[in-house]
């Protein structure tokens, strides 16, 4: 049975590697900058962090980050694994993050340090229920489970009032869209107040559902204080809504946990601000580490970017993030639905499916739908038909020959 918390890091130092890592382990468990009374052999044996693996990778000539102390030797990079006894942390996610991603980033021996991944003690499975809806519950609300969820974001991101937003929703769902969400920038402005937007959009969605028997999902951005989020969640639920959205980094782990316990709706987790942690190759953390924390906190959908995205994240990182969301921590129900967004259009469907071999995802296209040269309905059709073709084993050339909307998308976006 696994009874230790484990974290993998990429580190860089010009000091003796083992000495630098002992400093890191001490700072994040029983030690400080000097030997102190009470730091007994028995205490350290029970509660000190442990360096379990060191795999040196390369030596470089220039430090990746400033302000590190310069050692006597060359600058070495290594992958390392550190572990802690579960008693140090308990089932406390903020404290867990302080342990694996706290002051260690500021330690002077290191000119580079990045958290790559986390694994949890088996006992944690009894304390964290994970996503309340997740992949299966989301598909159940939508009424299908055999293909990706095709969706979009309200655009322009800000500036539309509630009536204009609802008019766009009507056009999108009548074109066959499964999922729509607020842009992360849209909160509760005076010109489009939250309750007005929910009223207007849910009237359109409920009317459509009554006529068609299909109810598209709208993720309303409830981000705010705990009291505001609770009130907004309850209002969405009262009006027949089926999803809420939270800006994860800015609401924080405890806020997410509170809302996950309270929520009767899937939580769509937006990771805006993620580049602060990920963009430098030798500082911050990789997505699989923090996305697992969000899953334990109870988030059902997690943004991952998509391949060939409009941002700077490489495809290998995107695919790793998608596969991580689809991989259980302990069981299938703690998986989260990956949300592929950021400049997606019909063209990426083919190699996305080839790489991940799963349809358990949301594929959100803003400009990829609304910017289609033949209009929004053709934009929706191009995404649906591209994925249909990919699932049938067609390549992009065959799909273009069969579906005019896909061909037009390639001519315009590609």
Secondary structure, DSSP 8 states (H G I E B T S, - for coil): ---EEEEEEEEEESS-HHHHHHHHHHHTTT--SS--TT--HHHHHHHS-EEEEEEEEEEESS-SSSS----SS-EEEEEEEEEEEGGGT-S-HHHHHHHHSSGGGG-TTEEEEEEEEEE--GGGGGT----SSHHHHHHHHHT--SS-EEEEE-SSSSS--HHHHHHHHHHHHHTT-SEEE--TT-S--TTS-HHHHHHHHHHHHHHHHHHHS---EEEEE--S-HHHHHHHHHHHHHTT--EEEEEHHHH-HHHHHHHHHH-SSEEEEE-TTTHHHHSSTTEEE-HHHHHHHHHHHT-SEEE---TT-SSS--HHHHHHHHHHHHS-SSSGGG--EEEE-SS--GGGHHHHHHHH----EEEE-SHHHHT-TT-HHHHHHHHHHHHHHHHTT--HHHHHHH-HHHHHHHHHH-
